[in-house]
């Protein structure tokens, strides 16, 4: 039987404790299985440990800089610890890049939060 993540949009990964402050840092979120192509539909960034004020430039995608899916994401409005969340992608008419087999989908901090903060990140999409 075909897996649900090949027939529906599902959560493929949850990563907690993601450093949202340190610039020039990549965090791996999901490795695409061998022989599959991953189509990310949206990402939920949630429950920051502290304010993300100052966090004005994050990229999501594959490659060393994670810049193949969404770039220049600002999270400065996430100022309430442990309750705020943002949904990135999936609701606009934008061309995205698929994620090839064995590639790693991640987040890259260009300009992170002013103070030390972590967050939980959920990745949603489907495999072909």
Long-range contacts (C-beta under 8 A, 24 or more apart in sequence): 3-127, 5-125, 5-126, 5-127, 6-126, 6-127, 6-128, 7-126, 8-126, 9-41, 9-124, 9-125, 9-126, 10-124, 10-125, 10-126, 11-122, 11-123, 11-124, 12-38, 12-123, 12-124, 12-125, 12-127, 13-105, 13-121, 13-122, 13-123, 14-120, 14-121, 14-122, 14-123, 15-120, 15-121, 15-123, 16-118, 16-120, 17-118, 17-120, 18-107, 18-118, 18-119, 18-120, 18-121, 19-109, 19-112, 19-118, 20-48, 20-52, 20-55, 20-58, 20-75, 20-109, 20-112, 20-113, 20-117, 20-118, 20-119, 21-55, 21-109, 21-112, 21-113, 21-114, 21-115, 21-116, 21-117, 22-109, 22-112, 23-109, 23-110, 23-111, 23-112, 24-109, 24-110, 25-108, 25-109, 25-112, 26-64, 26-65, 26-66, 26-106, 26-107, 26-108, 26-109, 27-106, 27-107, 27-108, 27-121, 28-104, 28-105, 28-106, 29-104, 29-105, 29-106, 29-107, 29-121, 29-123, 30-104, 30-105, 30-106, 30-123, 31-102, 31-103, 31-104, 31-105, 32-99, 32-100, 32-101, 32-102, 32-103, 32-104, 32-105, 32-127, 33-101, 33-102, 33-127, 34-101, 34-102, 35-101, 36-101, 36-127, 36-128, 37-98, 37-99, 37-100, 37-101, 37-127, 37-128, 38-98, 38-99, 38-103, 38-105, 38-125, 38-126, 38-127, 39-96, 39-98, 39-99, 39-125, 39-126, 39-127, 39-128, 40-69, 40-89, 40-96, 40-99, 40-105, 40-123, 40-124, 40-125, 41-89, 41-90, 41-124, 41-125, 41-126, 42-87, 42-88, 42-89, 42-90, 42-91, 42-124, 42-125, 43-70, 43-87, 43-88, 43-89, 43-121, 43-122, 43-123, 43-124, 44-85, 44-86, 44-87, 44-88, 44-121, 44-122, 44-124, 45-75, 45-78, 45-85, 45-86, 45-88, 45-119, 45-120, 45-121, 46-84, 46-85, 46-86, 46-119, 46-120, 46-121, 46-122, 47-81, 47-82, 47-83, 47-84, 47-85, 47-119, 47-120, 48-75, 48-78, 48-81, 48-82, 48-84, 48-113, 48-117, 48-118, 48-119, 49-81, 49-82, 49-116, 49-117, 49-118, 49-119, 50-81, 50-113, 50-115, 50-116, 50-117, 51-78, 51-79, 51-80, 51-81, 51-113, 51-114, 51-115, 51-117, 52-76, 52-78, 52-79, 52-84, 52-113, 52-117, 52-119, 53-79, 53-113, 53-114, 53-115, 54-111, 54-112, 54-113, 54-114, 54-115, 55-109, 55-111, 55-112, 55-113, 55-114, 55-117, 56-111, 57-109, 57-110, 57-111, 58-107, 58-108, 58-109, 58-110, 58-112, 59-107, 59-108, 59-110, 60-88, 60-89, 60-105, 60-106, 60-107, 60-108, 61-97, 61-99, 61-105, 61-106, 62-97, 62-99, 62-100, 62-103, 62-104, 62-105, 62-106, 63-103, 65-108, 66-105, 66-106, 66-107, 66-108, 67-108, 68-97, 68-99, 69-96, 69-97, 69-99, 69-105, 70-96, 72-110, 75-113, 78-119, 90-124
